[in-house]
Amino acid sequence: MSTQISSDVAHELAHTVQLAFRKIVMSAPDVTKSNVGSLTKLYEAVLGSVRDALVSELRDQSNRLFPRYRLPDELWCMIWRQLSLDGRIHVSHVCHDWRTLALSSPALWSDLHFVTSRHDQDYCDCHDCEDFRHHTECTNCDNEWSSGSSNLRTILEVLPRSLAHPLSLTICVQLPEGSEPDRSELNTLARALRTQINRLRTLHCDISFEEPLADFMSHVKVFPALTSLTCEISSAVEDGLLPEDSSFPSLQTMDLRGDIPMNIGIRAPPTVRNLACDYTSSLQFTGVLSAFPHLSTLHVRMRSLSTEFSADIRGLAKTIACVTVSDVFVHDAQAVLDMFDEPTRPNFTLCCAEGTRGALLAFATLHEGVHLSCEIHEGHEGPVRLIATDAHQRMRTLYCHGRDGRNVWDHLFPTSLHSVTLDLRLPYVTLADFLTRTPDTRELVLVLPGPNDIAAFVTRVTNDSLQSTPAFDALRFKSSPGPRVVVSAEILTTILCWLQAPLPLRTVVFDCGVIYDGAAGDTSDVVGEIVTVPS
């Protein structure tokens, strides 16, 4: 930008200033008694006003050059939504433009986090304070624990800013053992939400014991628009989880964490279709499944140290279309498979705990005629995903820790893998070892990272090749989340030579997110067909 002004602009500016100063002088009440001293003072006053106006305009123009104007407003709001509620309030006090944008964005104030416990007057969100039941003071600060000083006032102040936007509310009532929460604050919050209850879509309750939750729901009574409810209770629940006088006509998803009572069926909403729940005992879990007879998806988190087969659970879960069981240890694997792996189920996922390998072979060979695929992502420590697909496109998926990847190959070596997916960010030795161990695979899928990683990988394999040749006839390229990746004909030829693929390869597929640039060379002698999936 030029720092000089043209002579015409300078002349016009000088003429405008002269006329303005002359008008000020002539309008003064004692203009007939003016002298050189009074005119000089008036000149200095006018000069100061002009300087202030120019400085103010300079600030405005500088703000317009700030990166805030290089990003869309929606992106700024997405960034600010990652902040805590107090952080969003601070954002609204940075400058006039940010405040205008923040106050005109109701979504920024629709995600409310209510906490009933603080350290003195300042909210402490340090990690050492997560387990409130066993700490009476924070190890990161010197503040003693103080109950009753919550952020209720802040919640009530920002609630009108959300306008008509759907609300998401988190209630955190975590106190040391023996402490009682200030129930008047929960009652005040409930009264404030009554007029806005038609906007409440998501409710997450993280509480020490069930009484505060029951009090809050009893004051609200009806949650007409609530679709997702998470209950996380630290202590054992002896009575029902939900009060009898509360209604949830639109509730579809529930997440139950902790020691859930077996009599939850007395008050379980009949509209729930998606359930996540902790498994602590077969008796407890049978009661939970009996309470939700119309489930379509189920996520079970194994919390029991020892799991025994339960025919009741298998019968109750038989009609559920999609089942995911996580945190499964080796001594529980077979019982979990017996209870939840139904041959007619469209989708079944088993997530093994770290070090668990006993379920791999049973999982892979449980039914005949399946196609197996295995995925390893993001380095040797990343998760391994094993997918079994039968002739009816029913899927069973198993996750285990990345360090168990070689054991996956060892267990599955007698079985042909239909597809193998490998991330090029794996260490080279690990990547080559996995490909060497690959049996008669029909399809190899390579996940491409960013351009710099691809360039480094191509440089590494230019003068190298695998010790044994994989027997695949189709190669597929996928991209990692992020910018699109460009693969040239030269890169494709180099990778095929490194793989020692049987040439010409039948098919090479480039998924959306991967751009193939074949202008740099002819690959007809190494590839039969190149398929590009449109974005």
N, C-alpha and C positions, 0 to 999 in steps of 0.2 A: 504494500500500500504506500502511495506517495505521501511524503511528509510536507510537501509544499502546496500552497494554494495559488490559484491563478490571480493575475492582476485584476481581472474583472470581479472576481469574488472578493478580493481584498478591498477594492473601491466600493462595492456595494455594502460590505460589512462596515467600513468606516463611515459611510454616509448614514447608515441606519443608526449607528451609535451616536453620531453627532445630533441627529434629529431627536433621539431619545433623551440625550443630556440637555438639549435646548428646551425640550418640553418640560423636563423636571425643574429646570431653573425658572422658567417663565411661570410655572404653576406654584412656586413658593410664595407664601403670604407676604413676606417682607422682601420681595425682589427689588423694590426701589431703594432699600437701604443696604443692599449687598455691596461687599467690597472684595478685594482679591483674596483675603484670608477665608471669608465665608465660602466663596466659590471653590477654593482649594479643598476645604473640608467636605463640601458637597461632592466634589469630584472624587475624593478618596472613598466616600461612602458608596457612590455609584460603582466605582472600580471594584470594591469589595463584593458588592452584590453580583456583578458580572463574573468575578472569579469564582464565587460559590456556585453559581449556576453552571459554569463550565466544568467545575470539579464534579458536580452531581451528574452531569451528562457523561463525563468521562467514566465514572463508576458504572453507569448504566451500559455504556458501550463495552466496557471491559467485561461485564457480566455476560453480555451477549457473545463475547468471544470465548467464554468459559466452556469446557467440554459438555456442560449440561445441554447446550444447544446443538451439539454434534450427535446426541443420542435421542431416540424417540422418547416421548413421555412415558409410554408403556414400559420401556426398558428400565427407566429410572425407578418406576414403581415396583418392578420386579426385583430390582436390587434392594430397595428399601424394605421390601417385605421380608427379607432375610434378617433384618434387625429385630431386636426386642421392641416391645411397645415403647419403652423409654427412649430407645434409639430413634424410633420414628418421630417421637415428639421433638427430639433434638434436631432432627433433619428439618422439621417445619419451622425452626428458628434460625436457620443458617442465613438465609437471605430472602428477599421479597419474592423472587421467582420460585424458589424451592417451596416456600410456604404456600404460595398460590397453587402450585401443582399438587402439593401434599394434601391441602384442604379440599381440593377439587377431585380427589381420588378416593372414593368411599371404600374401595377394596383394601386400601392401606390400613383402614381402621376397623375392618370386619373380622380380623383374626385376633381375638382377645384372650389373654393369659392372666387369669386371676390367681394370685397367691395370697395365702392368709398368714404367712410367716416370713419375717425378715430379720436381718441383723440391725437392731436399733431402727433408724429411719431410712437406711440405705439398703436396697435389695441386693443380695449377694447371690450370684448365679455361678459360683465356682464349682468345680467338679467334686471337691471334698464335701460339699453340702448336699450331695444327692441322696445319701442315706440318712435322712433326718432322724430316724428312730433311734440311732445309736450314738448320735453326736449332740452334745448340748452346747457346743461352740464350734466355730469354724477355725480350721487350722491355717487358713490363708489370711485371717484377719483377727483382731483382738476383740471383736464385738461379741457380747454374750447373746444367747438366744433370746429372742423377744417375740412372744405371740401377741396377736391382736393388732399389730401395726402392718396392715396390708396395703395393696395398691388399689383398694376399692375406689378411692376418690379419683384416681387416674382413669379407671375403667368407666366410671360414670361421666367423666368429662369428655372422653373420646367417643363414647357410644353414639351421640348424635351425628358425629362426622361420617359414620358409615351409611347414613341416609337409608336407602331401601336395599342395599346390597346384602346378599345372604351372609349370615353370621356363622363363625366357628368359635367355640368357647372351650377353653381348658381351665379346669378348676383343680388347683393343687393345694391340698390340705395335708401337709406333712409336718407332724409335730413330734417332739420327744415323747417317749412312753410316760404316761401319767398326766400329760398335759391335755387341757380341754380347749378346743377352738372357740373363738368368739362367734357364736351362731347368729348373732344379730347382723353381722356383715353378710353372711350367706343369705339371710332373709332379705336384707336390703338389696342385694344383687338380684334375688329372685323377683322382688317387686319391680325393679327397674326393667327386667326382661319380659315381664308380662305383656307390656304393650308392644314389644318387639318379637314376641315368641314365634310369630309366623315366619320370621326370617332365619330362625336358628336351624341350621342344617347339620352341624357336626358338634358333638359334645364329647369331651375327653375328661374323665374324672380320675385324678391321681391322688388317692386319699389314704390315710393311715387306717381308718376303720369306717364301717358303712353308715354310721349315724348321720354324719354331715350330708352324705349323698341322699339319704332318705328324706332329711329335712328339706333340702333344696328342691327335690322333685315334688314333695308334698305341697310346697308353697306354689310351685308353678302348675302342677297337676296335669295339664294337657300340653303335649309337644306336637303340634299338628304337622310341622314341616320337617321334623328331625329324621334324617335318613341314616346317620351313622352314629353309633354310641360305643365308646370305649370305657370300660370300667377296670381300673387298676387299683387293687386293694392290697395293702401290705399285710394286714392281720387276717386271721381266719374269720370267715363270715358264718355265723351260726344261724341267723334268720335269713329270710329272703333278700335277694340283692336289690330288687326293685319294689317300691311301695305299691300297695294294692290300689290306691286311689290315683295312680298316675297312668296316663294313656299315651301310647305311641302309635298312632294310626299309619304313619308313613315309614316306620323304621324298617330298613332293609339289611343293614350291616351291623354286626356286633363283634366286639373284640373283648373277650373276658380274660383278664390276667390276674393270677393269684389263686387263692384257695376258694374256688367257686362252690357254693352250696349245692347239694344234690336236689333240693326242693325248688330249684329255680323255675321248674316247669309250671309252678303255681302262677307265676307272674310273667312268664316269657311271652313277648309279643309274637303273635302268630304270623306277622308279615315278614319276619326275618328270613332272608334267603342266603345270606353270606355270613359265615361264622368263623371266627378264629378263637381258639381256646387252649389253655394249658391242660395237659394231661397229668394228673397227679395220682390217680388210681382208677382201676377199671370200674369200680362202683360209682365213683364220682362222675366219670365220663359217660357212663351209661345214663345217669340222670340228666346230664347236659344234652345228650343226643335225643333223649326222649322228649325233652322240652321243645326241640326244634324239628318237627317232622317234615318240613317242606324245604329243606336246604338244597341248594344247587352247588355251592362251593363250601369246602371245609378246610381249614388250616389248623393242624394239630401241632402244638409245641410240646414235645416230650419232656416232662419235668420229673418223672418217676425214675428212681434208681434201678428198678427192675420191673419189667413189663411182662405180664402173662397173657396168653391168648384168651380172648373173651368172645364167645359165640354171640352174645347179645350185641356187642359193639359191631361185629361183622354184619349182623342182620339189620341193625338200625342204619348203618352207613351204606348199605347195599345200593340204595337208589340215588345216592349223591353223585352227580356227574363228574365233578372235579375235586380231588382230594390231594392235599399237600401235607406231608408229615415231616417235621424238621427236628434237628438235634437228636438224631437216632444213633445210639451206641451199638456196638457189635453184639452185646448180649440181648438187645431188644429187637434186632433187625428182623429175625425170623418171625417173631410174634407180630410185629408191625405189618410185615408182608401178609401174614395169614389173616389179620383183621381188616386190612384196608385195600389190598391189591386185588380188586375184583376184575376178572377177565373182560366183562362187558362194560367196564367203566371207560369213558372216552379219554380221560386224562388223569394220571396218577403220578405224583412227584414225591420222591423220598430224598430228604436232605440229611446226609450222614454227618455226624460230629467228626471232628478232626481225629485222624487215626483209625477210623472205622473202615474196614475192608471186607469183613465177613459177609456182608450182604450183597457184594458185587456179583459173585458168581450165581447166587440164588436168584437175584433180581434179573440177571441177563438171560438165564436159561429156564425161567419159570414157565414160559409158554413157548411152544415151537412155532416156527415160521415167522419170526419177528425180524425187522431190520434194526440194527443197532448203529447208533452214531455217538461219537464222543467229542466233546469240546473242551479245550484248555485255553484260558485267556489270561492275559496280563501277568506273565511271568510265572515262575515255578511255584510261587506261593498262592496263585489265584485259584479259583474254584474249578473243579472238573465236572462237566455235565455229561451224563450218559443217558441217551434217549433210545427207547425201544418202541418201534412203530410196527403194528401188525398189518395184515392185509386190509383191515377195515379202517385204517388210519387212526386207530386208538393209540394213544401215547402214554408211555410210562417213563418218567424221568427220575434220574438219581443224581444228586449233587454230593461231591465229597471234596476234601481239601486238596489243593494243588500238589502238595508234597506226596500224595498218594497216587499221582498220575501214573507212575511206572507200574504200580500194583494193579491199576485198571488194565493195563496192557497185559500183564502177566496172567490175570484171571481170565481175560477174554481171548487169549491167543488162540485157543481151539476154535473160536467162533469168528465168522467173518463179520467185520464191521462194514456196514453199508456206507457210512460217511464218517470222515474225521475232520474236525475243525481245529486249526492251530493258529495262534496269534503270532505274528512275526516279531512281537516284542519279547517272546520267550528267549532266554539265553541260547546262543547258537548250539552249544553242545546238547542242551536239553531238547531243542527242536529237532536236531538231526537224530538224536536217540529215539524220540517218539516215532519219527517217520521210519526209522529202521525196524522198529518193533511192530509197525502196522501190518496186519495180515492182508488178506485179499480184499482190499477196499475198493469200492466202486467209484466213490467221489471224494476228492480232497478239497477242503475249503480253507483258504488262507485269508485271515483277517489282516487287512493292511492298515498300519498306523499312519502317521503324518508323512509328508514328503521327505523330510530329513531322515526319518527312520528307514524309509524305503531305500533311499540313496545309500545309507550306511550298510543296509543288508545286501543290496546288490553288489556293492564293493567287496563285501566279505565273501560272497559265494561266486564271484566271477571266475576265479581259478580253482574252484573246489567242486566236489560232487559227492553225493551220498554213497556209502559203501554198498548198499543193496538197493535195488530198484523197486519202488512201490508199484503195485499192480492196479492202479486206478486208470479209468478211461475218461473221466470228466474232472475238470478243474473249475472251481468257482472262487471268485474274488469278492470279498466283502470289505466294507470300510468301517473303521471305528467311528464313534460319535465325533463330529467335528466337520471341518471343511472337506470338500470333495477331493478325492485322490485321483491323480492322472497316471495311467499306466501306458507306457509307450511300447511299441513293438519290440524294441531292443530289450526293455526290462522283461517283457514276457518271454522272449527267447532265452535270456539269461537264466530266469527262474526254471524254465523247462529243462534246460541243459543241466542245471544243478540237481534237479529232481531225477534226472535220467529217465524221464517219462517215456513210455512207449510211443514213438512217433510214427505217423502223425496222430496226435491226441484227438479223440472223437469230438469233444466239446469243451470250450472254455466259455464260462458265463461271467459277465461283469454285472454285479448287482447295482441297484440304484445307489448313488454315492461314489461309485467308481467310474471314471471316464476312461475309455480306451482310445488312445491316439495311435491309429495304425498307419498314419501318413509317413512315419519315419522308416518303414520297412515292410517287406512282404513276409507273412507268416504262413502262407498256404502250405509250405512243406512240413510244418510242425504242428498245425492245428487244422482239423477238418472243418469245424464250424465255430464261429465266434458269435455269441449271443449277448446283446446288451439289454439289460432290463431298464425300461424308461423310468425316470424319476416320477 
